[in-house]
Amino acid sequence: MTLTALLGLAACTPGSQTEQTTTDGPGLTGSTTTAAATPSTPSTVANAPTSTVSSAILGLVTPAGVPVAVLEELSAGFLVMTPCGFEVELQSGKPLGRTRVVIDPGHGGPTDTGAVGANGLAEKEINLEVARLVVDLLAEGGIDAVLTRNGDYTSPLFVRAHLADTLQADLMVSIHHNAPTPGPSDEPGIEIFIQKDSKQSARLGGLLWGQTREALATFDVAWSAAEDSGVMTVLNNRGDDAYGILRHPETTTALVELGYISNPPEADLFSTPEYPPVAAAAVADAVKAFLTTEDPGSGFVEGRVFNPRPGVSQDVCSDPELGTNADRLFPDVVDVVVQKEGDGRYSFDVTLSSPYDSPEQYADAWRIRSSDGTVFGVRELLHDHAGEQPFTRSLRGVEIPTEVDTIVVEGRDLANGWGGGTMSVDLP
């Protein structure tokens, strides 16, 4: 199969089911009719699924530069996991095989900025800037590396972990800048968080601490640091790794906090052009040392017990464009609200994203189905919504058998049929 810079979704095999259908006419309510349906493949993942890829293509970089894990090779493309954790089919992209290093720029997107400095610098921005430089430096040294995100978009922690595991990485480093500000210090207050019961994570963390602490100490700054800063585990009250980026992956992982963005002098430093290359070089040198030496690292301190807030979820996640709007063939389902009406009936409010909409090609329906393709209801849309993106429409009185616990919502394109990013929802 030739890999080109085109993005699309494979067509589904036609079939027939009984559907409840309503149209996008005046009042947005419509009537119930029976119509033909098209069974489709299972959709959204709540937890990372097992990849069924049998070839060396483990991931893709989409035409828009978004790295994604390949879940399955199809006859006309690939089933991949989007940054929000949904399953979509792509016709092509730049293939990724086994990748030695994954660099995770912490946070991202409008709902997960991370900490913000007094100068307005958002943690998500400086995390990404440093991470990109790390990947470039590793590439210059002949070490292949991939980012978990390559833009300002949201991605749940389990998706980032799944990408590293799917690419069979030797290690992952998650880059952050800390908050809130502790007491003053003469030295950088770098903190490295490691996976419990992992000697390799501890070694990676110790190397990161030594390299980054030495590099950042060259800057003359009024630093801040916690009294126990160093390399440590952070466990929650259940005894598990408190941070999801350490808890979810099988890949050896360490999280580095490169100082305190909440400390104004440090935030000012992070905003200078001099800082990112120095920080990135230190991280890259630690990675190289991990891969090429047996150096155990240093800076180990007693661990903490902490219960952080949960990371961003799929509920507030909106996938980035995987290609240009012109490349898109299908709408994406970005939000679903379901309420029980009684007697096995439910109401649905569904939000679609179809920024390519025009009178000639637009999202013309969405439907509610089971994971095996049984269709319970269809909402027809009779015109484009080019001036209303994303947009929400409702469907009431949908009958669903009592044995069904979870449904899938899927969109349809006027020209290309069913497809795009789907969403699975547990029924109330």
C-alpha positions as CSV (number, residue, x, y, z in Angstrom):
1,M,0.0,0.0,0.0
2,T,1.4,3.4,-1.0
3,L,1.6,5.9,1.9
4,T,0.6,9.4,0.7
5,A,-0.2,12.7,2.4
6,L,-3.9,12.2,2.1
7,L,-6.3,11.7,5.0
8,G,-9.6,9.9,4.9
9,L,-11.7,7.1,6.2
10,A,-12.5,3.7,4.7
11,A,-16.0,3.1,3.5
12,C,-18.1,0.6,5.5
13,T,-19.9,-2.4,4.1
14,P,-23.6,-1.7,3.5
15,G,-26.1,-3.7,5.4
16,S,-29.6,-3.2,6.8
17,Q,-31.0,-2.5,10.3
18,T,-34.2,-1.0,11.7
19,E,-33.5,2.7,12.6
20,Q,-35.3,5.4,14.3
21,T,-34.9,8.5,12.2
22,T,-35.6,12.2,12.6
23,T,-34.8,15.1,10.3
24,D,-33.1,18.5,10.8
25,G,-36.2,20.4,9.9
26,P,-38.1,23.2,11.6
27,G,-38.2,22.7,15.4
28,L,-35.4,20.1,15.2
29,T,-37.7,17.3,16.3
30,G,-39.0,15.4,13.2
31,S,-40.8,12.1,13.0
32,T,-40.0,8.5,13.4
33,T,-39.5,6.4,10.3
34,T,-37.8,3.2,9.2
35,A,-34.8,3.4,6.9
36,A,-31.7,1.5,5.7
37,A,-28.6,1.6,7.9
38,T,-24.9,0.8,7.5
39,P,-23.2,-1.3,10.2
40,S,-19.8,0.0,11.1
41,T,-16.7,-0.9,13.1
42,P,-16.5,-0.5,16.9
43,S,-15.6,3.0,18.0
44,T,-14.4,4.9,21.0
45,V,-12.0,3.4,23.5
46,A,-12.4,4.1,27.2
47,N,-9.1,2.3,27.9
48,A,-6.2,1.7,25.5
49,P,-7.0,-1.4,23.4
50,T,-4.5,-4.0,22.3
51,S,-3.0,-3.3,18.9
52,T,-3.5,-5.9,16.2
53,V,-0.8,-4.6,13.9
54,S,1.3,-7.4,12.4
55,S,3.7,-5.3,10.4
56,A,6.4,-2.8,11.3
57,I,4.0,0.1,11.0
58,L,3.1,0.8,14.6
59,G,2.1,4.5,14.3
60,L,1.5,7.3,11.9
61,V,2.2,11.0,11.7
62,T,-0.9,12.4,10.0
63,P,-0.8,15.0,7.2
64,A,-1.3,17.6,9.9
65,G,1.7,16.3,11.8
66,V,-0.2,14.6,14.6
67,P,1.4,11.4,15.9
68,V,-1.1,8.6,16.5
69,A,-0.8,4.9,17.4
70,V,-1.9,2.3,14.8
71,L,-4.4,-0.2,16.3
72,E,-5.0,-2.3,13.2
73,E,-4.0,-2.3,9.5
74,L,-7.0,-2.4,7.2
75,S,-7.3,-3.2,3.5
76,A,-7.5,0.5,2.7
77,G,-5.7,2.2,5.5
78,F,-5.2,2.1,9.2
79,L,-7.4,2.1,12.4
80,V,-5.7,4.6,14.7
81,M,-6.2,6.1,18.1
82,T,-6.7,9.8,18.0
83,P,-5.1,12.2,20.6
84,C,-8.4,12.1,22.5
85,G,-8.5,8.3,22.5
86,F,-11.1,7.8,19.8
87,E,-10.7,5.3,16.9
88,V,-10.8,6.5,13.4
89,E,-9.6,5.1,10.1
90,L,-6.9,6.9,8.1
91,Q,-6.0,6.1,4.6
92,S,-2.4,7.1,5.0
93,G,0.3,9.1,6.8
94,K,4.0,9.0,7.5
95,P,4.6,5.5,9.0
96,L,6.3,5.0,12.4
97,G,8.0,1.8,13.3
98,R,9.6,0.9,16.6
99,T,10.7,4.2,18.1
100,R,13.4,4.3,20.8
101,V,12.3,7.5,22.6
102,V,9.0,9.2,23.2
103,I,9.0,12.8,24.6
104,D,5.8,14.0,26.2
105,P,5.1,17.7,26.4
106,G,2.9,17.9,29.5
107,H,-0.6,19.4,29.3
108,G,-2.0,21.0,26.1
109,G,-5.2,22.4,24.6
110,P,-7.6,25.0,25.9
111,T,-8.8,23.0,28.9
112,D,-5.3,21.9,30.1
113,T,-2.9,24.8,30.0
114,G,-0.9,23.7,33.0
115,A,0.5,26.3,35.3
116,V,0.7,29.9,34.0
117,G,3.5,32.3,35.0
118,A,3.0,35.9,36.1
119,N,4.3,37.0,32.7
120,G,1.5,35.1,31.0
121,L,3.7,32.1,29.8
122,A,1.6,28.9,29.9
123,E,3.3,25.7,30.9
124,K,1.9,23.9,27.9
125,E,3.7,26.2,25.6
126,I,7.2,26.0,27.1
127,N,6.8,22.2,27.6
128,L,6.2,21.8,23.9
129,E,9.0,24.2,22.9
130,V,11.6,22.2,25.0
131,A,10.2,18.9,23.9
132,R,10.5,19.7,20.2
133,L,14.1,20.7,20.7
134,V,14.8,17.4,22.5
135,V,13.5,15.4,19.6
136,D,15.6,17.4,17.2
137,L,18.7,16.9,19.2
138,L,18.2,13.2,19.5
139,A,17.6,12.9,15.8
140,E,20.9,14.7,15.2
141,G,22.5,12.0,17.3
142,G,20.9,9.2,15.4
143,I,18.2,8.4,18.0
144,D,14.7,8.3,16.7
145,A,12.1,10.0,18.9
146,V,8.5,11.0,18.7
147,L,6.3,13.6,20.5
148,T,3.1,12.6,22.2
149,R,1.6,15.8,20.9
150,N,3.0,18.2,18.3
151,G,0.6,21.1,18.8
152,D,-1.6,22.9,21.2
153,Y,-4.3,20.2,21.7
154,T,-5.5,18.1,24.5
155,S,-4.7,14.4,25.0
156,P,-5.6,12.2,28.0
157,L,-2.7,10.5,29.8
158,F,-3.7,7.0,28.8
159,V,-3.5,8.0,25.2
160,R,0.0,9.3,25.6
161,A,1.0,6.2,27.4
162,H,-0.6,4.0,24.8
163,L,1.4,5.7,22.0
164,A,4.7,5.0,23.8
165,D,3.8,1.4,24.5
166,T,2.6,0.8,20.9
167,L,5.8,2.3,19.5
168,Q,7.7,-0.2,21.8
169,A,9.8,2.7,23.1
170,D,12.8,2.1,25.3
171,L,11.8,5.2,27.4
172,M,9.5,8.2,27.7
173,V,10.3,11.5,29.3
174,S,7.4,13.8,30.3
175,I,8.4,17.5,30.4
176,H,6.8,19.9,32.9
177,H,7.4,23.2,34.7
178,N,6.3,23.2,38.3
179,A,3.8,25.1,40.6
180,P,3.1,26.4,43.2
181,T,6.2,28.1,44.3
182,P,8.0,26.8,47.4
183,G,10.8,28.7,49.3
184,P,13.8,30.4,47.8
185,S,16.9,28.5,46.8
186,D,20.4,29.1,45.6
187,E,20.0,26.2,43.1
188,P,17.4,25.0,40.6
189,G,14.5,23.2,42.4
190,I,14.3,20.4,39.7
191,E,12.1,17.5,40.7
192,I,12.1,14.1,38.9
193,F,9.2,11.7,39.5
194,I,9.8,8.0,38.7
195,Q,7.7,4.8,38.5
196,K,7.6,2.8,41.6
197,D,9.4,-0.6,41.7
198,S,11.2,0.3,38.4
199,K,15.0,0.3,38.6
200,Q,15.1,1.6,35.0
201,S,12.8,4.5,35.7
202,A,14.9,5.3,38.7
203,R,18.1,5.3,36.6
204,L,16.4,7.4,33.9
205,G,15.3,9.9,36.6
206,G,18.7,10.0,38.2
207,L,20.3,10.9,34.9
208,L,17.7,13.5,34.1
209,W,18.3,15.1,37.6
210,G,22.0,15.3,37.2
211,Q,22.0,16.7,33.7
212,T,19.2,19.2,34.1
213,R,20.4,20.5,37.5
214,E,23.9,21.1,36.2
215,A,22.7,22.8,33.0
216,L,20.2,25.1,34.6
217,A,22.6,26.1,37.4
218,T,24.5,28.1,34.7
219,F,21.7,30.7,34.8
220,D,21.8,33.4,37.4
221,V,18.2,33.3,38.7
222,A,16.4,33.7,42.1
223,W,15.5,30.0,42.1
224,S,12.9,28.3,44.3
225,A,13.0,24.7,45.5
226,A,11.2,22.3,47.8
227,E,13.2,21.1,50.8
228,D,13.0,17.5,49.5
229,S,13.6,18.2,45.8
230,G,15.3,15.4,43.9
231,V,14.4,12.1,42.3
232,M,11.5,10.4,44.0
233,T,8.4,8.3,43.7
234,V,5.0,10.0,44.3
235,L,2.3,7.5,45.4
236,N,-1.4,8.1,46.1
237,N,-3.3,6.8,49.1
238,R,-3.8,3.5,47.3
239,G,0.0,3.0,46.9
240,D,-0.1,3.5,43.1
241,D,1.9,6.0,41.1
242,A,0.0,9.2,41.7
243,Y,0.7,10.6,38.2
244,G,-1.1,8.9,35.3
245,I,1.8,9.4,32.9
246,L,3.8,7.2,35.2
247,R,1.0,4.8,36.2
248,H,-0.4,4.0,32.7
249,P,2.5,3.0,30.5
250,E,4.5,-0.2,30.5
251,T,7.3,1.9,29.0
252,T,10.1,3.1,31.3
253,T,9.0,6.7,32.1
254,A,10.2,9.6,34.2
255,L,8.6,13.0,34.7
256,V,10.8,16.1,34.9
257,E,9.8,19.4,36.5
258,L,12.3,21.9,35.1
259,G,11.9,24.5,37.8
260,Y,8.9,26.7,38.9
261,I,7.0,28.6,36.2
262,S,5.0,30.0,39.2
263,N,8.1,31.8,40.4
264,P,8.3,35.1,38.5
265,P,12.1,35.1,38.0
266,E,12.0,31.6,36.7
267,A,9.1,32.3,34.4
268,D,11.0,35.2,33.0
269,L,14.0,32.9,32.3
270,F,11.7,30.3,30.7
271,S,10.5,33.1,28.3
272,T,14.0,33.9,27.0
273,P,15.4,32.4,23.8
274,E,18.5,31.1,25.8
275,Y,16.6,28.8,28.1
276,P,14.9,26.2,25.8
277,P,18.1,25.0,24.0
278,V,19.9,24.6,27.4
279,A,17.1,22.6,29.0
280,A,16.5,20.5,25.9
281,A,20.2,19.6,25.6
282,A,20.3,18.5,29.2
283,V,17.3,16.2,28.7
284,A,18.7,14.8,25.4
285,D,22.1,14.2,27.1
286,A,20.3,12.3,29.9
287,V,18.4,10.2,27.4
288,K,21.6,9.4,25.5
289,A,23.4,8.4,28.7
290,F,20.5,6.1,29.6
291,L,20.7,4.3,26.2
292,T,24.4,4.0,26.0
293,T,25.7,3.7,29.6
294,E,25.0,1.9,32.9
295,D,25.3,5.1,34.9
296,P,22.8,4.9,37.8
297,G,22.3,8.6,38.1
298,S,22.0,10.6,41.3
299,G,19.7,12.9,43.4
300,F,17.5,10.2,45.0
301,V,15.4,11.2,47.9
302,E,12.5,9.7,50.0
303,G,9.2,9.6,48.1
304,R,6.0,11.5,48.8
305,V,2.4,10.6,49.2
306,F,0.1,12.9,47.2
307,N,-3.3,12.7,45.6
308,P,-3.3,15.0,42.5
309,R,-6.4,16.0,40.7
310,P,-7.4,13.6,37.8
311,G,-5.9,14.3,34.4
312,V,-8.0,15.6,31.5
313,S,-10.6,13.2,30.3
314,Q,-12.2,12.4,27.0
315,D,-15.3,14.4,28.1
316,V,-13.5,17.7,27.6
317,C,-11.2,16.6,24.8
318,S,-11.5,17.8,21.2
319,D,-9.3,16.2,18.7
320,P,-7.1,18.4,16.5
321,E,-7.3,18.3,12.7
322,L,-5.5,15.2,11.5
323,G,-5.2,16.8,8.0
324,T,-6.5,19.9,6.2
325,N,-10.2,20.5,6.2
326,A,-10.2,19.7,2.5
327,D,-8.8,16.3,3.3
328,R,-11.6,15.4,5.7
329,L,-14.2,13.0,4.5
330,F,-16.3,12.6,7.7
331,P,-17.6,14.5,10.7
332,D,-16.3,13.8,14.2
333,V,-18.5,13.3,17.2
334,V,-17.1,15.5,19.9
335,D,-19.7,15.4,22.7
336,V,-22.7,13.3,23.7
337,V,-25.2,14.0,26.5
338,V,-27.7,11.2,27.2
339,Q,-30.7,11.2,29.6
340,K,-33.1,8.4,30.5
341,E,-36.7,9.2,29.7
342,G,-38.2,6.0,31.1
343,D,-39.5,2.7,29.7
344,G,-36.3,1.9,27.9
345,R,-36.3,5.3,26.1
346,Y,-33.5,7.9,26.0
347,S,-32.8,11.4,24.8
348,F,-29.5,12.4,23.2
349,D,-27.8,15.7,22.6
350,V,-24.9,15.2,20.2
351,T,-22.3,17.7,19.1
352,L,-20.6,17.2,15.7
353,S,-17.5,18.9,14.3
354,S,-17.4,19.1,10.5
355,P,-15.4,22.3,9.7
356,Y,-15.2,21.3,6.0
357,D,-19.0,21.8,5.6
358,S,-20.3,23.3,2.4
359,P,-23.6,22.9,0.5
360,E,-22.0,20.1,-1.6
361,Q,-20.4,18.1,1.3
362,Y,-21.5,18.3,4.9
363,A,-22.4,16.2,8.0
364,D,-25.9,15.1,7.1
365,A,-26.7,12.7,10.0
366,W,-25.6,11.0,13.2
367,R,-26.8,7.7,14.6
368,I,-26.9,5.7,17.8
369,R,-25.8,2.1,17.6
370,S,-24.3,-0.8,19.5
371,S,-20.7,-1.8,19.1
372,D,-21.8,-4.7,16.9
373,G,-23.6,-2.4,14.5
374,T,-27.2,-2.6,15.6
375,V,-28.8,0.8,15.0
376,F,-31.2,2.3,17.5
377,G,-31.8,5.8,16.1
378,V,-30.7,8.2,13.4
379,R,-30.8,12.0,13.3
380,E,-31.0,13.4,9.8
381,L,-29.5,16.8,9.0
382,L,-30.9,18.5,5.9
383,H,-28.4,21.3,5.4
384,D,-24.7,22.2,6.0
385,H,-23.7,24.0,9.3
386,A,-20.7,25.9,7.9
387,G,-21.4,28.9,10.1
388,E,-22.0,26.8,13.3
389,Q,-19.0,24.7,14.2
390,P,-19.1,22.6,16.2
391,F,-22.9,22.2,16.4
392,T,-25.4,20.3,18.6
393,R,-28.6,18.6,17.6
394,S,-31.0,16.4,19.7
395,L,-32.9,13.1,19.3
396,R,-35.7,12.0,21.7
397,G,-37.5,8.8,22.5
398,V,-34.8,6.4,21.3
399,E,-35.7,2.9,22.3
400,I,-32.7,0.8,23.5
401,P,-32.9,-2.8,24.8
402,T,-32.3,-3.2,28.5
403,E,-29.4,-5.6,27.9
404,V,-27.4,-2.8,26.2
405,D,-25.2,-0.9,28.6
406,T,-23.1,1.2,26.2
407,I,-23.9,2.8,22.9
408,V,-21.8,4.4,20.1
409,V,-22.6,7.7,18.4
410,E,-21.3,8.0,14.8
411,G,-21.6,10.8,12.2
412,R,-22.3,10.6,8.5
413,D,-21.1,12.7,5.6
414,L,-23.4,13.5,2.7
415,A,-20.9,12.3,0.1
416,N,-18.9,9.6,1.9
417,G,-21.3,7.9,4.3
418,W,-20.7,6.8,7.9
419,G,-17.3,7.4,9.5
420,G,-15.1,9.8,11.4
421,G,-14.4,10.1,15.1
422,T,-17.0,8.3,17.2
423,M,-17.9,8.4,20.9
424,S,-19.0,5.6,23.2
425,V,-21.3,6.4,26.1
426,D,-22.5,4.4,29.1
427,L,-26.2,4.6,29.4
428,P,-27.6,6.1,32.7
